[in-house]
Amino acid sequence: MSFTVRPVTSADASVLADLINPIIRAGGTTALQGEFAPEALDHAYLTGPQVLCCHIALDEAGAVAAFQTLGRYPGLPDDVGDIGTFASLDRKQSGAGSALFAATKARARELGHSAINATIRADNVGGLAFYTKQGFVDFGEAPAVPLADGTLVCRVHKRFFLQDS
Ligand SMILES: CC(C)(COP(=O)(O)OP(=O)(O)OC[C@H]1O[C@@H](n2cnc3c(N)ncnc32)[C@H](O)[C@@H]1OP(=O)(O)O)[C@@H](O)C(=O)NCCC(=O)NCCS
């Protein structure tokens, strides 16, 4: 399947909240646990002050398949953005996430960044495989962090080095 990739606008917030909230409700992948109202999603991941770029992938019918955000994150160096990718639950492994990465990489290069960070739950097999497939390498682990129900889950940090590609 081929996808059209474009930058998001605030007008996409409602559709993207409808995409990400079922992923959060389903659990087991993203570290996010609270659902987003469209305005909060816009602020945090789409067009807010900490967002470096965010792109959306549309399928051939113009339906939203996935989005990918790159933002500033506390503790990361100024030239390393933090990435998040979310594909609609009914589109998994359709190539939408991969289609977005070219645009995110291009923006990170434009900003003069050295690398992109991904922090992924250690039990998120699909997320780990996805970033490995894009060329991310392991960059350490964070100690276990409790989920809302108390379950302890480690986080894996992966980095994509922009000068290597
Ligand atoms: C991780 C995620 C973004 C991948 O998006 P996607 O559009 O399905 O990914 P793609 O189709 O571009 O997959 C590219 C490659 O990644 C790997 N991959 C992706 N999902 C995978 C899975 N569930 N299991 C194993 N490998 C997977 C595969 O190698 C795949 O290539 P292939 O299908 O040719 O084998 C998507 O599953 C998702 O939204 N997950 C929930 C949120 C999340 O965990 N995000 C990551 C943390 S921010």
The ligand as an SDF file (V2000), in Angstrom:
LIG
                    3D

 48 50  0  0  0  0  0  0  0  0999 V2000
    4.9290    0.1270   16.2640 C   0  0  0  0  0  0  0  0  0  0  0  0
    3.9960    0.6660   15.1810 C   0  0  0  0  0  0  0  0  0  0  0  0
    4.1090    2.1800   15.1530 C   0  0  0  0  0  0  0  0  0  0  0  0
    4.4610    0.1280   13.8280 C   0  0  0  0  0  0  0  0  0  0  0  0
    3.7360    0.7810   12.7990 O   0  0  0  0  0  0  0  0  0  0  0  0
    3.3910    0.0060   11.4390 P   0  0  0  0  0  0  0  0  0  0  0  0
    2.8080    0.9800   10.4910 O   0  0  0  0  0  0  0  0  0  0  0  0
    2.5950   -1.1760   11.8000 O   0  0  0  0  0  0  0  0  0  0  0  0
    4.8420   -0.4210   10.9820 O   0  0  0  0  0  0  0  0  0  0  0  0
    5.3310   -0.8700    9.5180 P   0  0  0  0  0  0  0  0  0  0  0  0
    4.2330   -1.5750    8.8070 O   0  0  0  0  0  0  0  0  0  0  0  0
    5.9470    0.2950    8.8310 O   0  0  0  0  0  0  0  0  0  0  0  0
    6.4380   -1.9370    9.9210 O   0  0  0  0  0  0  0  0  0  0  0  0
    7.7940   -1.8550    9.5250 C   0  0  0  0  0  0  0  0  0  0  0  0
    8.5450   -3.0480   10.0630 C   0  0  0  0  0  0  0  0  0  0  0  0
    8.5650   -3.0040   11.4950 O   0  0  0  0  0  0  0  0  0  0  0  0
    8.4790   -4.3430   12.0190 C   0  0  0  0  0  0  0  0  0  0  0  0
    7.2330   -4.4640   12.7800 N   0  0  0  0  0  0  0  0  0  0  0  0
    6.2360   -3.5470   12.8730 C   0  0  0  0  0  0  0  0  0  0  0  0
    5.2770   -4.0040   13.7050 N   0  0  0  0  0  0  0  0  0  0  0  0
    5.6580   -5.2240   14.1130 C   0  0  0  0  0  0  0  0  0  0  0  0
    5.0770   -6.1880   14.9830 C   0  0  0  0  0  0  0  0  0  0  0  0
    3.8970   -5.9660   15.5890 N   0  0  0  0  0  0  0  0  0  0  0  0
    5.7390   -7.3400   15.2040 N   0  0  0  0  0  0  0  0  0  0  0  0
    6.9220   -7.5720   14.6120 C   0  0  0  0  0  0  0  0  0  0  0  0
    7.5390   -6.6920   13.7500 N   0  0  0  0  0  0  0  0  0  0  0  0
    6.9110   -5.5390   13.5280 C   0  0  0  0  0  0  0  0  0  0  0  0
    8.4660   -5.2800   10.8280 C   0  0  0  0  0  0  0  0  0  0  0  0
    9.8060   -5.6210   10.5410 O   0  0  0  0  0  0  0  0  0  0  0  0
    7.9060   -4.3930    9.7330 C   0  0  0  0  0  0  0  0  0  0  0  0
    8.3090   -4.7580    8.4540 O   0  0  0  0  0  0  0  0  0  0  0  0
    7.5880   -6.0030    7.7060 P   0  0  0  0  0  0  0  0  0  0  0  0
    6.1090   -5.8580    7.9250 O   0  0  0  0  0  0  0  0  0  0  0  0
    8.0300   -5.7980    6.2910 O   0  0  0  0  0  0  0  0  0  0  0  0
    8.1690   -7.2020    8.3500 O   0  0  0  0  0  0  0  0  0  0  0  0
    2.5280    0.2200   15.4100 C   0  0  0  0  0  0  0  0  0  0  0  0
    2.4680   -1.1710   15.5960 O   0  0  0  0  0  0  0  0  0  0  0  0
    1.8500    0.8890   16.5900 C   0  0  0  0  0  0  0  0  0  0  0  0
    1.2200    1.9290   16.4510 O   0  0  0  0  0  0  0  0  0  0  0  0
    1.9740    0.2850   17.7870 N   0  0  0  0  0  0  0  0  0  0  0  0
    1.3120    0.8550   18.9790 C   0  0  0  0  0  0  0  0  0  0  0  0
    2.0250    2.1220   19.4770 C   0  0  0  0  0  0  0  0  0  0  0  0
    3.4820    1.8510   19.7310 C   0  0  0  0  0  0  0  0  0  0  0  0
    3.8440    0.8820   20.3730 O   0  0  0  0  0  0  0  0  0  0  0  0
    4.3690    2.7350   19.2020 N   0  0  0  0  0  0  0  0  0  0  0  0
    5.8010    2.5690   19.3860 C   0  0  0  0  0  0  0  0  0  0  0  0
    6.2630    3.1950   20.6420 C   0  0  0  0  0  0  0  0  0  0  0  0
    6.1990    4.9820   20.4610 S   0  0  0  0  0  0  0  0  0  0  0  0
  1  2  1  0
  2  3  1  0
  2  4  1  0
  2 36  1  0
  4  5  1  0
  5  6  1  0
  6  7  2  0
  6  8  1  0
  6  9  1  0
  9 10  1  0
 10 11  2  0
 10 12  1  0
 10 13  1  0
 13 14  1  0
 14 15  1  0
 15 16  1  0
 15 30  1  0
 16 17  1  0
 17 18  1  0
 17 28  1  0
 18 19  1  0
 18 27  1  0
 19 20  2  0
 20 21  1  0
 21 22  1  0
 21 27  2  0
 22 23  1  0
 22 24  2  0
 24 25  1  0
 25 26  2  0
 26 27  1  0
 28 29  1  0
 28 30  1  0
 30 31  1  0
 31 32  1  0
 32 33  2  0
 32 34  1  0
 32 35  1  0
 36 37  1  0
 36 38  1  0
 38 39  2  0
 38 40  1  0
 40 41  1  0
 41 42  1  0
 42 43  1  0
 43 44  2  0
 43 45  1  0
 45 46  1  0
 46 47  1  0
 47 48  1  0
M  END
$$$$
